[in-house]
Amino acid sequence: MSEYEAATDLASEILAEPGGERLRACFSCGTCTATCPVQWWNPAYNPRRLLRQVVLGNREAVLQSPTIWFCSACDQCYQRCPQGVHLSELMEAIRRVALRAGYRPGHGAAQVNERLCAACGLCAERCPYQAIQLAVRKVLGAEKTVAVVDGLRCLQCGICQAGCRSLAITVPAFGDRELWTQVRFGLGEPLLPLEARP
């Protein structure tokens, strides 16, 4: 397969997905990257560069990229894009192509203890990634409405865990051990095991 065919093949797959229709309207001006709040805390997140890789047909580089999972769908870039490219929808289209090809995000997701969940909906309301919904599940033999996390959207930001009044949601990156390590590191102290803390 020639480079041209590879580029056309990847672009065609994305263009065929709902939300991917405006791919060719992007001319890599960088407005999306300059506007993106995710890019402010993670400089490696560069949607402009990713879309350029799509146009060049670098299939593996695009589908393996953690960038495709980072979009928070805040749509700040869409409001400023001179070409009207809805980047969050475009990223969703690229994620669907990646999932079909067998790629998954390299991070875990928040976990819900269904027994403790009170189905108040605060987590779903506060999640900036729209990764949580309320759904009916069988819990201890009875049907119960609980929070359900979409592992493909969750970026382990910890907002759901911080706001959960019933302590039903935990985020692996924000367990006691991980937070203790971050606090000690931030204080410039030697990193002691959790069991040895004062």
TORMI-59482 format. One record per residue: x, y negated, z of N, C-alpha, C in turn. Coordinates in steps of 0.001 Angstrom, whole numbers, padded with zeros to 6 digits, always signed. Layout:
! TORMI-59482
XYZXYZXYZ;...
//
This chain:
! TORMI-59482
+000851+001196+000000+000000+000000+000000+000886-001245+000000;+000618-002160-000904+001416-003387-000990+001066-004327+000160;+001916-005340+000367+001657-006326+001425+000348-007054+001168;+000084-007344-000097-001157-008036-000446-002373-007176-000095;-002286-005882-000445-003399-004973-000147-003615-004822+001349;-002507-004760+002119-002613-004647+003576-003283-005879+004157;-002876-007046+003673-003454-008298+004159-004940-008362+003824;-005281-007982+002585-006671-008012+002139-007503-007011+002926;-006932-005837+003203-007640-004781+003914-008031-005233+005323;-007089-005773+006086-007369-006229+007448-008350-007397+007431;-008114-008357+006584-009009-009513+006495-010413-009081+006106;-010531-008136+005187-011849-007664+004748-012602-006986+005880;-011886-006202+006678-012523-005545+007828-013087-006574+008795;-012299-007608+009061-012730-008641+010009-013863-009475+009419;-013753-009814+008151-014808-010590+007482-016140-009841+007470;-016099-008521+007454-017319-007710+007415-018006-007618+008772;-017281-007976+009831-017860-007923+011178-018686-009167+011467;-019794-009042+012204-020531-010243+012632-019606-011161+013433;-019549-012412+013058-018659-013368+013715-017347-013574+012990;-017023-012676+012070-015756-012784+011358-015844-013517+010030;-017051-013978+009687-017294-014561+008368-016469-015804+008072;-016072-016559+009088-015371-017830+008873-013845-017683+008946;-013353-016463+008917-011904-016234+009016-011123-017056+008005;-011557-017060+006769-010804-017748+005705-010920-019260+005784;-011822-019783+006617-011946-021237+006767-010802-021803+007614;-010177-020944+008442-009088-021405+009321-007841-021713+008498;-007282-022909+008706-006019-023227+008035-004882-023439+009030;-004997-022836+010211-003930-022801+011223-003450-024179+011638;-004388-025080+011899-003994-026436+012312-003509-026481+013757;-003955-025515+014580-003510-025454+015973-004419-026152+016964;-005535-026710+016508-006468-027394+017414-006986-026436+018473;-007267-025196+018084-007797-024208+019032-006788-023937+020145;-005541-023774+019775-004503-023483+020764-004280-024670+021688;-004287-025882+021138-004080-027083+021946-005226-027323+022917;-006421-026877+022559-007614-027096+023372-007819-026012+024418;-007283-024830+024195-007626-023628+024957-007147-023665+026415;-008084-023524+027388-007671-023478+028797-006922-022202+029150;-007162-021109+028416-006417-019873+028666-004942-020104+028333;-004683-020850+027259-003309-021119+026838-002567-021967+027867;-003292-022753+028643-002640-023591+029652-001983-022742+030729;-002617-021639+031121-002003-020796+032154-001238-019622+031581;-001435-019337+030291-000700-018255+029650-000198-018732+028293;+001000-019338+028262+001523-019901+027001+001679-018872+025880;+001703-017585+026233+001817-016551+025196+000532-016428+024382;-000583-016941+024916-001856-016870+024203-001886-017949+023135;-001853-017535+021886-001798-018482+020783-002721-018012+019651;-003998-018426+019701-004944-017970+018673-004514-018333+017255;-003911-019489+017074-003473-019914+015744-002471-018918+015169;-001529-018518+015988-000507-017564+015540-001140-016203+015221;-002103-015795+016039-002771-014520+015810-003523-014530+014474;-004259-015607+014207-005006-015680+012955-004072-015713+011755;-002913-016309+011934-001909-016302+010856-001443-014872+010580;-001275-014079+011645-000885-012670+011487-001978-011886+010741;-003247-012237+011011-004356-011593+010293-004241-011887+008806;-004042-013156+008458-003945-013567+007056-002776-012878+006370;-001673-012686+007106-000496-012017+006534-000672-010499+006465;-001727-009966+007116-001997-008529+007052-001170-007693+007997;-000638-008296+009051+000159-007552+010037-000768-006802+010994;-001343-005742+010480-002387-004985+011176-001971-004561+012587;-000844-003894+012704-000405-003396+014017-000170-004541+014995;+000482-005600+014526+000764-006744+015396-000529-007374+015900;-001542-007434+015051-002824-008045+015437-003580-007143+016401;-003760-005882+016032-004601-004996+016816-003963-004569+018138;-002637-004602+018217-001944-004283+019470-001807-005500+020380;-002053-006670+019848-001801-007901+020596-002728-008052+021797;-002180-008377+022969-003044-008657+024119-003873-009921+023908;-003446-010769+022964-004134-012024+022680-005608-011820+022358;-005941-010750+021666-007326-010570+021234-008269-010332+022414;-007736-009952+023560-008587-009675+024735-008686-010879+025661;-007910-011950+025427-007829-013052+026384-008880-014139+026215;-009526-014226+025064-010477-015313+024818-011600-015273+025844;-011849-016401+026500-012886-016457+027537-014233-016886+026987;-014321-017135+025692-015566-017560+025033-016116-018851+025631;-015229-019744+026061-015671-021033+026608-016114-021969+025485;-015659-021704+024267-016024-022444+023058-015575-023904+023037;-014584-024264+023843-014035-025614+023763-013364-025827+022410;-012726-024794+021904-012052-024910+020605-013065-025099+019481;-014204-024418+019587-015232-024510+018545-015745-025944+018401;-015874-026632+019512-016349-028015+019488-015372-028943+018775;-014099-028567+018750-013071-029437+018178-012536-028967+016823;-012872-027745+016440-012323-027190+015198-012810-027986+013993;-011892-028545+013177-012309-029331+012008-012964-028478+010923;-012792-027158+010991-013364-026263+009992-014605-025525+010502;-014990-025774+011751-016175-025113+012303-016012-023623+012506;-014765-023188+012785-014518-021766+013042-014906-021466+014490;-015816-020529+014667-016254-020131+016008-015282-019059+016495;-014206-019500+017145-013102-018607+017479-013519-017468+018402;-014400-017724+019363-014786-016650+020281-015493-015528+019518;-016306-015879+018537-016962-014854+017717-015948-014136+016827;-014986-014889+016329-013944-014297+015496-013088-013320+016301;-012747-013691+017533-011984-012792+018407-012791-011536+018720;-014089-011702+018905-014969-010555+019156-014952-009611+017960;-014961-010169+016759-014904-009351+015539-013576-008596+015466;-012474-009263+015803-011156-008603+015781-011110-007503+016826;-011698-007744+018003-011732-006712+019053-012499-005473+018582;-013604-005678+017868-014368-004528+017372-013553-003701+016383;-012798-004387+015522-011924-003671+014585-010860-002901+015367;-010295-003523+016394-009273-002865+017213-009840-001645+017935;-011042-001767+018479-011671-000643+019179-011910+000523+018237;-012385+000225+017033-012601+001288+016045-011297+001996+015696;-010195+001240+015717-008885+001816+015388-008248+002512+016592;-008942+002501+017741-008441+003217+018913-007633+002387+019893;-007597+001068+019723-006848+000211+020638-007737-000207+021808;-007134-000364+022970-007842-000780+024174-007024-001864+024868;-007676-002705+025693-006896-003721+026418-005926-003051+027373;-004800-003701+027621-003765-003126+028474-003959-003415+029947;-005126-003887+030338-005379-004201+031742-006624-003451+032204;-006763-003350+033511-007940-002699+034082-009091-003677+034174;-010106-003301+034928-011288-004151+035080-011747-004134+036530;-012566-005095+036870-013173-005116+038199-014008-003854+038383;-014092-003401+039635-014833-002178+039927-015951-002493+040909;-017120-001899+040668-018291-002158+041498-018598-000929+042348;-018729-001145+043656-019209-000095+044548-020732-000185+044507;-021356+000700+043745-022795+000618+043514-023609+000778+044792;-023061+001468+045781-023780+001622+047053-023909+000292+047786;-022872-000559+047656-022876-001832+048373-023546-002962+047593;-023621-002826+046272-024114-003910+045423-025558-004263+045761;-025805-005547+045995-027143-006044+046323-027863-006597+045091;-027231-006548+043935-027810-007027+042673-028269-008479+042762;-027483-009306+043465-027853-010724+043591-027584-011484+042292;-026667-010971+041462-026379-011588+040173-025359-012711+040205;-024807-013031+041394-023813-014105+041474-022583-013799+040626;-022157-012563+040628-020966-012192+039857-021203-012398+038366;-022385-011977+037882-022713-012135+036468-022818-013609+036093;-023368-014395+036999-023536-015829+036754-022201-016552+036696;-021252-016133+037539-019975-016840+037655-018896-016338+036703;-019064-015145+036154-018006-014568+035321-017787-015412+034062;-016586-015993+033892-016337-016829+032710-016206-016025+031420;-016073-014698+031538-015876-013855+030363-017144-013104+029959;-018249-013390+030639-019521-012710+030374-019333-011199+030380;-018563-010722+031363-018223-009307+031441-019120-008530+032393;-020015-009206+033083-020845-008528+034084-022326-008737+033768;-023063-007655+033848-024517-007710+033682-025161-006851+034754;-026410-007139+035057-027164-006293+035970-027870-005218+035155;-027827-003989+035650-028457-002867+034951-028940-001851+035972;-029870-001033+035556-030409+000016+036427-029534+001252+036292;-029106+001794+037429-028264+002991+037482-028825+003943+038537;-028455+005210+038411-028799+006179+039456-027746+006081+040546;-028182+005753+041749-027275+005659+042898-027850+006514+044011;-027124+007532+044417-027570+008468+045444-028945+009053+045117;-029148+009366+043856-030380+010015+043425-031562+009103+043165;-031418+007818+043428-032519+006873+043199-032069+005796+042222;-033021+005245+041490-032685+004166+040567-032506+002865+041333;-031463+002128+040969-031125+000890+041663-030514-000084+040661;-030840-001351+040778-030218-002369+039941-028878-002742+040558;-027836-002702+039738-026481-003001+040214-025728-003799+039155;-024623-004395+039556-023733-005082+038619-022926-004041+037848;-022808-004258+036557-022033-003355+035696-020996-004198+034952;-019742-003768+035010-018634-004520+034412-018268-003925+033058;-018171-004783+032052-017692-004390+030731-016170-004477+030758;-015524-003331+030798-014069-003271+030903-013328-003904+029749;-014001-004079+028611-013354-004681+027458-013374-006200+027518;-014236-006762+028344-014305-008213+028486-013621-008703+029762;-013612-007874+030803-013067-008286+032099-011562-008536+032011;-011130-009684+032544-009700-010016+032546-009133-010087+033957;-009827-009498+034929-009344-009427+036305-009007-010790+036882;-009836-011781+036639-009539-013117+037174-009827-013208+038666;-010708-012340+039179-011001-012309+040607-012161-013178+041049;-012784-013904+040134-013896-014791+040499-015058-013980+041058;-015336-012833+040459-016453-012009+040937-016190-011504+042350;-014968-011075+042610-014620-010563+043940-014722-011662+044982;-014259-012856+044637-014295-013969+045586-015727-014389+045913;-016644-014231+044958-018012-014687+045174-018974-013619+045648;-018526-012363+045729-019436-011270+046081-019719-011260+047579;-020970-011517+047948-021351-011603+049362-021429-010240+050023;-021640-009197+049229-021732-007860+049823-020426-007079+049721;-019368-007736+049249-018045-007119+049100-018093-005854+048249;-018965-005874+047238-019158-004700+046396-018204-004648+045210;-017569-005777+044883-016676-005815+043719-015233-005970+044178;-014381-005153+043617-012951-005282+043873-012223-005363+042537;-011148-006115+042536-010320-006252+041348-008949-005683+041695;-008506-004655+040951-007235-004010+041296-006069-004978+041480;-006026-006044+040692-004916-006999+040789-005009-007871+042038;-006139-007817+042755-006337-008661+043924-006584-007854+045191;-005995-006672+045284-006086-005880+046505-005189-006475+047578;-005321-005990+048818-004514-006495+049940-003019-006429+049634;-002590-005311+049111-001160-005114+048849-000642-006134+047819;-001401-006328+046742-000973-007246+045685-000964-008691+046176;-002009-009073+046894-002067-010441+047416-000970-010691+048440;-000701-009699+049286+000357-009838+050284+001704-010064+049603;+001958-009311+048544+003209-009467+047798+003304-010862+047202;+002213-011363+046637+002224-012694+046029+002446-013788+047072;+001823-013645+048235+001992-014639+049302+003440-014664+049770;+004009-013510+050018+005402-013454+050481+006355-014031+049432;+006094-013692+048178+006943-014201+047106+006819-015713+047011;+005603-016228+047123+005369-017668+047052+006030-018436+048181;+006136-017790+049328+006778-018419+050481+008297-018288+050441;+008779-017551+049461+010222-017372+049335+010787-016413+050367;+009941-015601+050977+010389-014652+051992+010708-013319+051339;+011495-012499+052027+011783-011167+051475+010497-010370+051381;+010392-009562+050349+009192-008770+050134+009231-007516+050987;+008422-007519+052044+008332-006374+052930+007131-005524+052542;+007184-004227+052825+006009-003413+052555+004828-003891+053399;+003628-003635+052925+002427-004064+053615+002392-003542+055046;+002844-002303+055233+002817-001690+056562+003753-002395+057542;+004754-003089+057016+005758-003717+057881+005472-005196+058153;+004303-005682+057698+004033-007103+057881+003833-007429+059370;+004171-008660+059791+004049-009015+061206+002606-009144+061634;
//
